[in-house]
Amino acid sequence: MDLTFDRRHIWHPYTSTLTPLTCYPVTSAQGVSLYFEDGREVIDGMSSWWSAIHGYNHPELNAAAHAQIDKVSHVMFGGITHQPAIDLCKKLLALAPDNLQHVFLADSGSVAVEVSLKMALQYWHAKGESRSKFLTLRDGYHGDTFAAMSVTDPDNSMHSLYKGFLPEHIFANSPKTGFWQEWDESDLDDFTAKLTRHHTEIAAVILEPIVQGAGGMRIYHPKFLQGVRELCDQFGVLLILDEIATGFGRTGKMFACEHAAIEPDILCVGKALTGGYMTLSATMTTSKVADTVCGGEAGCFMHGPTFMGNPLACAVATASMALLERNEWQQQTKQIEQLFSELLPNLAQYDLVADVRWLGAIGVVETKRPVNMEAIQAHFVEQGVWIRPFGKLIYMMPPFISQPEHIEKLVDAVESALKREECFSG
Ligand SMILES: Cc1ncc(COP(=O)(O)O)c(C=O)c1O
């Protein structure tokens, strides 16, 4: 591969053209393994940013893509519909919380979040109320587009860079009580105070249920989410749950909101929707929200991306949902959780480690110093694993099909990195 061209001309996520970091050339992938051009195999601990839940090159997902591409790979969704979209939306509504009845298909997670915020704004507009604020949590992450950025943690994000362009929303303290800890009611104090004070201007609360992902890999107590739902009901504010990272089994439940036995008014999904094969997302809502939006001045929901409902993506997503319907993911994520619960506490003995935590197929090692990305990435590859940390967070979100030896290899690699001074900066 022409890596010199890549280095000179191709922008990778969050990288500099002045000092680009090493990129590893992948030529194929199979099951839980990625294969580099030089023949090296690495065990994937990331599921390609939490999306490839069934592993790579899955025969049933491949078959769905092959079958669909010979029929129609894309067609506009305005005025036209197709079987892959109908099949997918039937399955999505069957899996999602019962109150959700309408599906809006979009292109990426960030766009699903934009769509959810627009739905909430149009809902209040249709009701004749001017509500333009969102209440969200510190340490959250909802994507890189403008509205999504505006509800992402104001300190740990691009807020300062885009000051003046980003609308200013309301941030409550994120919950401190971990998933496995004893619930501390005071966790809800700041959220309650902010909702009480601003509820007449708040269109919706938006948050990541149970696991705050890219904003800090924080795994919090279900009672917090229950409290949020109760408060939203009490103050008549919509609740948007962003399950783009947590949806489809990652936390050991189909959707993370099930840990708290609550239902959102609007739900965003993406990432694992197609089993990581291609980009597709969905925003689902209740009949009440959908009908109110459409009963308003505009007479419809004002959004319609070119690649909305892409048939190829829908066909693969339907096959991915069919795999989930077999319920093997429950046993698989339980086994991964069990392994993380046995292996990760051993890493807490290292001085460098601030905390270890886990839930479902998520394992996190928080360090006291930030990683040196170039060095730790090279070390992981040398150890035969693919783990891509950020800041002080070394985390694993392996494909559900990972076997105990794969999880052990991932955790061993993390442990060996903790012993290497050059893998950390500061
Ligand atoms: C919770 C959450 N919301 C939204 C997004 C944005 O999704 P995408 O990168 O597909 O735009 C992400 C991506 O990491 C996410 O974790």
The ligand as a Gaussian input file, in Angstrom:
#p B3LYP/6-31G(d) Opt

LIG

0 1
 C      -22.984000       7.918000      22.122000
 C      -22.586000       8.360000      20.743000
 N      -23.393000       9.181000      20.052000
 C      -23.099000       9.579000      18.810000
 C      -21.932000       9.174000      18.184000
 C      -21.610000       9.650000      16.808000
 O      -21.734000       8.602000      15.876000
 P      -21.002000       8.698000      14.472000
 O      -19.531000       8.656000      14.736000
 O      -21.511000       7.489000      13.719000
 O      -21.433000       9.969000      13.827000
 C      -21.057000       8.319000      18.869000
 C      -19.793000       7.894000      18.269000
 O      -18.860000       7.452000      18.904000
 C      -21.391000       7.904000      20.184000
 O      -20.582000       7.094000      20.889000

